[in-house]
Amino acid sequence: MKKLLLASTALAFSAGVAFADEVKMGVLLSFTGPIESLTPIMADSAELAWNEVSESGLFLGGKTITSVRGDATCSDSSVAQASGERMISSDGVVAIMGSDCSGATIAVLQNVAMSAGVPMISPASTSPALTTLDSNGLFFRTAPSDARQGEVLAGIVYERGFTNVALTYVNVDYGAGFSDSFARAFESLGGTITSRVPHEDARGDYTAEVAQLASAGGDALVILGYVDGGGSMMRAAYELGAFDQFFMGDGMFGDALIDAVGEALEGTVGTIPWAAGDGTEAFNALAEAAGVQAGSSFTRESYDAAALLALAAQAAGEATPEGIAANILNVANAPGEEILPGDLARGLQILADGGEINYVGATNVELVGPGEAAGFYREYVVEGGEYVTVQFH
């Protein structure tokens, strides 16, 4: 009996040490719903950064980061909130990488994370509403706001000679904010929006919406939505002969759209947050070696969001929500040694030695402040079933 008790005590002590050496961080993304084809790759990219940190042996004296995944569904805020609550209350995460769709992010932030004091960095929530939302310094994002994307896309459409366009947007926070920004910018350039019609995502039939858009005329259709609904809308508009030129925003970019829409997509022009340079190339090499599809949507932003959370904990000297939130801006911006993907160990060592870093990352990270990131946009055109870069804005 004495030996049994000693063995039990030893096992309990061992488990306690293992638990103490583990830091849990959440990956809250829409693994089901309208962008489910994109999110597994985003999650893998985030975990690529955390694996790099853990394997360095330099994170907070040898601790490792364990990823806890949760589904945000994109469209059901109650499910997103439940996932966020479980992560924080049951799983004990100290920070969240996510969410993706802006409505889900806003719901989790306001109803779960803020009351718990847990910081969030979204790699994909682009609604302008998040710029002015007071999060008590808990919300950040590595993707730029649609306030700017709307201006960029409007300029592209107008400069290509399309001055009269119809506009449809997914009827959620993301689509509404993007639509407002695009319309304001396009009309200020002298363009005319012939009709502006919201649509629900993932419906089987968009004939009524297409008919409404077509009846008002327009030289092209601008679609600000997600792959399921936006893609179905595009295919319906093309097959009905209503429109043959399309423009689209970042929510629809992905290989799944090419597979779903086919020839209707040819010649479509769009925008998506993107990056180029040494950091992007470093990430691409890192992702390729790990079997992660680097060129998918928001993969670079996901890696950067996860890396920032880990580096902020290292700067704080402790993996606590308070410490991480207080140090995100410190590690993200100048001054300090520039840190690229694959170079996180060096960043951890510099911070451990009391130095400063400027995390450049895969997307040339620059956080303007809580809730806002500077960034670049890729203008592309679909040619031969592939996304071909035109230029960066």
Buried (B, 14 or more C-beta within 10 A) or exposed (E): EEEEEEEEEEEEEEEEEEEEEBBBBBBBBBBBBBBBBBBBBBBBBBBBBBBBBBEBEBBBEEBBBBBBBBBBBBBBBEBBBBBBBBBBEEBBBBBBBBBBBBBBBBBBBBBBBBEBBBBBBBBBBBBBBBBEBEBEBBBBBBBBBBBBBBBBBBBBBBEBEBBEBBBBBBBBBBBBBBBBBBBEBBEEEEBEBBBBBBBEBBEEEBEEBBBBBBEEEBBBBBBBBBBBBBBBBBBBBBEEEBBEBBBBBBBBBBBBBBEBBBEBBBEBBBBBBBBEEEBBBBBBEBBEEBEBBBBBBBBBBBBBBBBBBBBBBBBBBEBBBBBBBBBBBBBBBEEBBBBBBBBBBBBBBBBBEEEEBBBBBBBBBBBBEBBBBBBBBBBBBBEEEEBEEEEEB
